[in-house]
């Protein structure tokens, strides 16, 4: 599955769901977890299930509650009959978590893979459940709370070393499993310039898409994860060069050498386009 932008919508705000579906996001994440207070969860399940049953114009993912919350069975009972396209699993702890939820739900799973200390040591395990995955993503909010850290960020907004590690391991874990690597949210939805820079770094590093918390972020994220005309033209030139020279290992293009890694990257860019 390939999504540039995945927009969160609180499950207890049904009036926002239809509006969110028209904002240009590649997928919606209908949330039953953190954005919904405990007392509102029953109503949220009904609202999400009702929206799932309407005609769909884009993929709909439901973030259920964690496996150990005591709430996930009620989540599944409410939403599975309405057939979401995938489930987001918060506080996932490796392949075992995915297998457990997939066995109950029979749907693709998008784990949030870095929200507990134990989860960090399982980021290489997801390749073992790749057929059950819709991608892999991470978060920088729950983990600091879990370990007693005061923040995940430096004064300039960049991540501190532990969370740079969590981000990198998620990126490598996703690519090792051969699934989409989804960058985490950018909390300041008013600062679109900073978001553009953040999303551009994500794509530069190898993420294939990003989650959003506000509709205003969606066009910025889509632009960041869509190859430009110049990128597409350069990639096509590499693909065409190798097609014209079958069996060649390395070739010269515009004064530089290109070889198999360049061809692989060119094909990836054209696939994104």
Buried (B, 14 or more C-beta within 10 A) or exposed (E): BEBBBBBBBBBBBBEBBEEBBEBBBBBBBBBBBBBBEEEBBEEBBBBBBEBBEEEBEBBBBBBBBBBEBEBBEBBBEBBBEBEBBBBBBBBBBBBBBBBBBBEBBEBBBBBBBBBBEEBBEBBBBBBBBBEBBBBBBBBBBBBBEBEEEEEBBEEEEEBBEBBEBBBBBBBBBBBBBEBBBBBBBBEBBEBBEEBBBBBBEBBEEBBBBBBBBBBEBBBBBBBBBEBEEEBBEBBBEBBEBBEEEEEEEEBEBEEEEBEEEBBEEBBBBBEBE
